[in-house]
Amino acid sequence: MAALGRGGGRPSPAPGAPRANSSLPVEERLSTKQLGAIRAAARRAGLSRENLAELLEQVAGKGEPSELSRTDASLVLDKLSAMTGYVR
């Protein structure tokens, strides 16, 4: 039997991954694909974590990508696409 490692049962989510304990219903939570797209677009735009947090605050009123709803994430992606000229 393989060892489960620290924590015992459930694996820890990736840093910044959508949180299971979000107050949003599952169907409204940011998807993993959206999170990856936000991170990739932020890299293309040359944004630091701090700059990305500022953008999230301006666009969606949130400080972390994992706090975004699907709608918020779409707005952020639109803004990042406009900044980089990248069409999604």
BELKA-V359386 format. One record per backbone hydrogen bond with DSSP energy under -0.5 kcal/mol. NH is the residue of the N-H (numbers start at 0). CO is the residue of the C=O. E is the energy in kcal/mol with one decimal. If there is no record, write none. Layout:
NH&CO&E ; NH&CO&E
//
This chain:
7&4&-1.4 ; 8&6&-1.9 ; 16&13&-2.5 ; 18&65&-0.6 ; 21&18&-1.2 ; 27&24&-2.0 ; 28&24&-0.8 ; 28&25&-1.0 ; 29&67&-1.4 ; 34&30&-2.3 ; 35&31&-2.3 ; 36&32&-2.4 ; 37&33&-2.6 ; 38&34&-2.3 ; 39&35&-2.5 ; 40&36&-2.7 ; 41&37&-2.4 ; 42&38&-2.0 ; 43&39&-2.4 ; 44&40&-2.1 ; 45&42&-1.2 ; 46&41&-2.7 ; 51&47&-2.6 ; 52&48&-2.5 ; 53&49&-2.1 ; 54&50&-2.2 ; 55&51&-2.8 ; 56&52&-2.2 ; 57&53&-2.4 ; 58&54&-2.8 ; 59&55&-2.8 ; 60&55&-0.9 ; 60&56&-1.0 ; 61&55&-1.2 ; 66&63&-1.8 ; 67&64&-1.7 ; 69&27&-2.5 ; 72&68&-2.7 ; 73&69&-2.0 ; 74&70&-2.0 ; 75&71&-2.5 ; 76&72&-2.6 ; 77&73&-2.2 ; 78&74&-2.2 ; 79&75&-2.8 ; 80&76&-2.5 ; 81&77&-2.1 ; 82&78&-2.0 ; 83&79&-1.9 ; 84&80&-2.2 ; 85&80&-0.6 ; 87&85&-0.5
//
